Amino acid sequence: MKKVVVIEPGYLHYQEEERVLKAHDAHFTALPIGTDKAVVMNEIADADAVMVREALVDAEMIEVMAKCKVIVRYGVGVDNIDLKAAKAKGVYVANVPDYGSEDVAEHAVALMLAATRRVPTRDADVRQGKWGMGQSEPMFRLGGKVLGVVGFGRIARSFAEKASGLGFKSVLVSDPALTPEQAKEAGVVSVSLETLCQEADFISLHAPLNQHTRHMINADVLATMKPSAILVNTGRGGLVDETALYHALKENQIFAAGIDVFEQEPVAHDHPLLSLPNAICTDHTAWFTEESVIELQHKGAKEVLRVFDGQAPQNWVNR
């Protein structure tokens, strides 16, 4: 029997993982959000594998893992796992980079449209008996405008493809890894982040979070954006300086923002951004559809299976 510990799970069940790992008679221990760290460390001490979503897996936790062969991140970003400590311990770290791209891209489009058409405030007014018949607040059409995409991985490419039918004049992309040939093939224009923020009417963030991208959208960058600009973040919360964004929205320095990810999650009920009518906030739900959950759990379990079968993970991130 193999012991698999899931830290801060959030899934209704683990039938898909159990099915994938049936040959190894895997037993799952799910540790809910808020579990004391000492309890977590006790459980992972004899685990053969650890699977995790957003919870921190630091060097101290990795050090107590006596049997663990692999840590799998349910998702793409692995900034919550100490990759160096895992490597030193001889523990594989794998992620699931190729799930839910369609779903996150669709959510980014939804936030962009909702912010543009002021859907939350229009809905609130109707429910309060107000009937504006238009012109109660400004709105802008998408046709003929410039779309900016920061990062150009799987999700960003899917987002750009889906948004291409909305009539944008051009699509600007800021990604240091994007080659001229790739940009030409995708029908986009490769530019610097500075140029993108100055020229784009809609800006969607899809970059990974690291030391170079943390707070890449700060007060100085926001000051260069158009007053009609809409910022959408379905990437990572740390890409944006939330205090700077709050002031930019409150002072109408930019038009609106659609935010699915925050620096601290769950977000505090008194977070300043939640008080603004031009900030549309969702609960890190861009990844979720009924289909994406099954896909994520299946692909995460397959990485564990590969290691249990003596192979390296397909998406090995701490080589």
Summary of the structure (lengths in Angstrom):
residues: 319
radius of gyration: 21.3
end to end distance: 27.4
largest distance: 65.7
contacts: 1024
relative contact order: 0.15
helix: 38%
strand: 17%
